[in-house]
């Protein structure tokens, strides 16, 4: 893997919570130099043995051809580096804000002409409860700021009169009052939840677009706690009415902020319209691992190209992709004691030594074995692709059958909703 000068490239990956190891591993496998910095103490051993880890990223920024930030919160650092002429994949102050500050994100959507769902912002639980009692309806509670990373706090009301939301607000006030400083009540809209995303090179989007369907809850059939994501089905396309009605309208704003990397927007769509919900202005997880299943281009040269403001070719399979999170306790909860008891240092056994479609979660390589690392229980992402969604599903689940981890669990229905989703989206004119 060479850049235009015929030499291998040097990549510095910078992480708060050890999210980007899988992409770093792919870049290293192409023959590039990789160094990886993880800020979180609890995640320090993640990816040990796969490539070089460093204790400080700033002293290696000069060394790197490309610095890759894997999360929101690095926007200011990324902007400073860009000003010095450094090639950076990562956010900007603006794109951090549109993800972390829901109110700001929605206002920006409105500014460029997107149709947004009626939303009310609160900093006080009593005011929200009072509002609910006067405006009985079905709503969704969405924490803002860093509390939105606690995925189990997002609550979708089930009752038409909204009394379950009132009850949840009372509970949040008691148990989460200190953590949730700001939150939204959003009117509930029924339809299909679908996200569209693309890579951005600081000036423009790189085709093709990714259209994806997250499966957020822990158990099949959308039961149980919200985990952020237990798996996703997706495909690439050069033409999406949803992209044109949402993300494409943000092009000038992203360019003005200098954003470079992957960005997506998830929406509810129905026969009446497209309603954007929120931005993800960074790589998504496990999203990026599933994207890797569908891309044929070399990641090192592609990332280097967009970091320089170029338009490198992004070659995608003409296929569907399915990716499944394989987890162990205490996932999706933060419980270091439970991780120690059930999962710490557990060996991942592969019945056959076949690593196709196997993507790193919180794993390390020790004495020729893959072992669980960190303390989150987010072990692996397993992917498959095929000319139909069913073919992609079958390949991914066959690959999971090759894996043994004590106490492992995963959803068995990722991608199964596709037929129903496809029929609705086709009827409404979005596919």
C-alpha positions, -999 to +999 in steps of 0.1 A: +000+000+000+018+031-012+009+068-015+018+087-046+054+089-036+057+051-034+062+049+004+040+035+031+019+060+050+020+068+087-013+069+106-020+081+142-054+070+155-066+090+185-094+076+207-113+085+239-129+050+244-110+026+221-136+027+193-115+028+161-092-003+165-109-023+137-102+004+111-067+009+124-061-029+120-073-027+084-050+002+076-021-017+092-029-048+072-025-028+040+012-022+049+010+012+066+026+023+099+000+026+126+002+041+161-029+041+184-036+063+215-065+055+239-074+081+265-097+060+288-078+042+316-104+013+315-098+007+278-060+010+277-054-027+269-078-028+239-060-037+207-028-047+226-007-069+203-024-059+170-003-027+165+018-002+183+001+018+212+013+051+225+008+070+258+005+104+243-008+114+209+004+149+207+041+140+205+034+118+175+012+143+156+043+156+137+053+120+128+020+111+112+010+116+076-026+114+088-041+119+122-075+101+127-098+112+155-125+086+162-152+105+181-169+139+188-151+161+213-119+164+193-132+192+170-111+219+185-079+198+183-086+188+148-091+224+137-058+235+153-039+207+135-055+215+101-044+252+106-008+239+108-012+220+075-017+186+090-039+160+073-067+152+097-097+129+096-121+142+122-146+168+134-147+205+138-161+227+166-193+231+145-198+194+137-192+185+174-219+209+183-245+197+159-242+162+174-238+170+211-263+199+213-295+185+200-313+219+200-285+234+179-285+204+155-323+207+149-320+245+144-293+239+118-315+213+100-343+239+099-320+267+086-312+246+055-348+237+048-352+203+063-386+194+078-380+189+116-402+171+141-418+194+167-393+194+197-392+211+231-360+216+251-358+215+289-332+219+316-357+212+344-377+180+349-406+198+367-411+221+338-412+191+314-437+173+336-459+204+337-456+207+299-466+171+295-497+174+316-509+203+295-500+187+262-510+151+264-496+132+234-470+105+224-434+117+228-398+106+229-374+116+257-338+123+243-310+134+266-286+161+252-249+165+256-227+136+268-257+120+286-269+109+252-241+083+251-261+065+279-283+049+253-307+033+278-319+068+287-335+074+254-372+065+259-399+061+233-433+067+247-459+039+241-490+056+254-511+079+232-518+101+262-482+104+272-486+093+308-458+068+305-435+097+296-447+116+327-438+086+348-403+083+332-396+120+337-404+115+375-380+086+376-352+104+357-356+134+380-350+111+410-322+089+396-305+109+368-311+145+378-274+152+382-263+135+350-290+148+326-285+186+325-305+191+293-330+170+273-356+171+246-392+160+243-398+152+207-433+144+192-435+108+182-437+102+145-444+067+131-426+053+100-394+036+090-362+047+107-334+050+082-300+067+081-280+081+052-243+089+054-213+096+033-176+105+035-168+142+033-134+156+021-136+191+036-153+204+005-178+178-008-193+144-003-177+113-018-201+089-036-215+064-031-239+071-002-245+046+025-282+038+034-285+019+067-310+005+092-299+002+128-312-024+152-308-006+185-324-028+212-308-057+229-331-085+220-347-097+188-380-080+179-368-047+193-372-057+229-351-048+259-328-019+267-315+004+240-278-004+234-269+022+208-267-006+182-268-044+182-264-046+144-272-029+112-282-038+076-271-015+048-263-009+011-244+016-010-260+037-038-252+067-059-287+080-057-309+086-026-339+110-023-334+108+015-298+120+011-308+148-012-336+160+012-313+160+042-275+156+043-268+171+009-284+204+021-257+207+048-228+206+023-219+243+025-220+243+063-197+212+065-173+227+040-172+260+059-162+241+091-135+221+073-151+187+084-133+156+070-146+121+077-178+102+077-211+119+086-246+106+087-281+117+097-309+093+108-345+100+099-380+088+103-397+086+069-433+079+061-458+087+033-460+123+044-423+131+044-387+128+056-381+138+092-344+141+103-337+131+139-300+137+146-265+139+132-236+115+138-206+136+129-179+109+133-175+072+125-204+051+138-198+019+157-204-009+147-213+010+115-177+015+102-169-022+105-200-031+084-190-004+059-156-022+056-175-054+045-189-034+016-158-014+004-132-027-020-109+004-020-078+004+003-086+023+034-051+039+039-050+056+005-087+066+007-084+082+041-051+099+030-069+112-001-098+128+017-076+142+044-058+161+016-091+174+002-089+151-028-117+129-043-103+094-042-124+066-057-145+047-031-153+014-047-182-005-031-196-040-038-230-041-055-244-059-025-262-057+008-242-058+041-253-071+075-233-067+107-240-082+141-225-072+175-213-101+195-212-091+232-206-105+266-218-093+301-221-066+313-228-050+278-247-027+273-243-016+309-212-001+327-204-026+354-167-033+358-173-059+386-196-079+364-170-078+335-143-090+359-165-119+371-179-131+338-157-119+309-123-105+318-094-120+297-118-147+282-103-163+251-121-161+218-120-195+201-124-198+164-134-234+154-117-229+120-090-203+117-110-182+093-112-144+102-132-133+071-159-108+083-145-108+119-140-072+132-123-061+164-144-048+193-127-046+227-102-074+220-064-078+225-039-103+210-020-122+237+002-154+234-013-161+199-049-158+213-076-132+208-089-122+243-115-098+257-101-065+268-114-032+283-145-036+304-174-029+281-182-064+269-184-052+233-164-081+219-167-084+181-186-073+150-193-100+125-203-091+090-215-106+057-225-094+023-246-108-005-266-100-036-298-102-014-302-092+022-310-128+031-277-140+015-258-113+036-276-124+067-268-161+062-231-154+056-228-132+087-246-158+110-226-187+095-194-167+105-208-163+141-212-201+143-174-204+140-169-184+172-170-195+209-168-170+238-181-179+272-214-161+279-215-145+244-249-132+230-261-115+199-294-107+181-306-133+157-328-110+135-305-084+121-316-076+086-349-095+089-370-063+088-356-055+053-385-068+032-410-048+051-388-017+051-381-021+014-418-024+005-427+007+025-398+028+012-405+018-024-442+026-020-433+061-006-408+067-034-376+067-013-358+038-029 
